[in-house]
Amino acid sequence: MLVLRICGKGCILVRRTTMALVRQGIAATRGVRFLVTWDVDSHDRTTADRVYVFVWGKKVRRGAKVYEYAGFVRQDGVRYIGQSTLFVRPNLLSKLVNFLEHTGIDHAIDRVAFL
């Protein structure tokens, strides 16, 4: 499902819903993987924002140029499960864990299978 939003001067922004990402992930990420969940204090805005950008990415506009940084969930082999929970292939686990540890975020990892 796509959500369309009309912005100023007649432009249209297209945004995928979270459920669209979930459905896409179901089809693309079957098998034995790792379930990673973490907890961030919502009052710690700096850390919460850092996690948001890492997971979902961001767009930066510099004059007429737009730079898009894809988030971790956009990588092949990552499935968004729910708030603060991702299902990742073994080859991507270290990237996520390194980020969480470097940022000082408490997390848990469990090996699971989606068949």
N, C-alpha and C positions, 0 to 999 in steps of 0.2 A: 504494500500500500504506500502510495506517495502522498505527501501533504504539500499542497501548494499554498504559498503565501505571497500576496502581492505587496511589493515594497514601493518606495518612492519612484517617481518618473516612469511608471509603467513596467518596471522589471518584475520578473517572477522568480522567487527562490523556491527550489525544490528540496525537500528534506525527507529522508526515509524515516519511518517510524521505528521505534525500538522493536516492535513485533516483527517488522519486515526483516530486521537483522537476525532475530531469533529464528525465523523460518528459513532464511538463507543459511544460517549456521547449521541447522538440523541436517540439511541436505549435504553439506560440505564436510562435516566433521564427525564421522562415525569411527568406532574402534576404541582401542585402549588409549586413554589420554590422561591428563592431570587436571583435577578440579582445584582451582586456587581461589581462596576467598580471603578477604582482608577487612580490617576495620580502621576507619579514619574518624577522628573526632570532628564532627561537623563544625565545631566552633574554631577549629584550626584551619582557617580559610586558605592559608598559604599551602599547606599540605594537601587539602582537599582539591584546590585548583590544580596543583601539580599532578595529582593522580588523574583528574579529569582530562587534562591535556595529553598525558601519556596514553590513557585508555582510548579516548575519543578523537584526539587530534585537535587541530585548530587551523584557522585561516588568518593570515596577516596581510593587511593591505598597506603597501608602501607606494603612495602616489597612485599611478595607474596600474601598477603591478600587484598581483595577488599571489601570495605564496601559501600553498596548502601543505600542511604536515599531517599525514595520515596517522591515525591512532593505531594502537596495538590491535584493536578488534578488527581492523581492516585487513590484517594479514591472513593469508591462507593458512588454515589450521588453528584459528582462534574462534571460539564460539562464545558469544555473550549468553550467560545463563540468567543472570539477574543482578540486582544491585550488589556491587562489590564481589562478584563471582564470575570467573571465566573458566572455560574448558579449553585447554591448550595441548597441542602436540608436544611430544617430548623434546623435539629440537628447538622449540620456542620457550620452554620452561625457564631456562637459565636467564633469558633476557628479562622476563617478568619478575622473577625472584630477585635478580640483581637490582632492578629498579626499586622494588619494595624494601629490600634491605638497606640500600643506599639512602632511601628517603626515611628510614626508621619506622616503617609501617609493619605492625604485627600482622602476620598472615599464617594461613594453614594450607597444606597441600595434601591431596589424597589422590591415589591412582584409581581411576574408575573406567568403565567402558560404556559407550553408547552403541548399541547394536541395531 
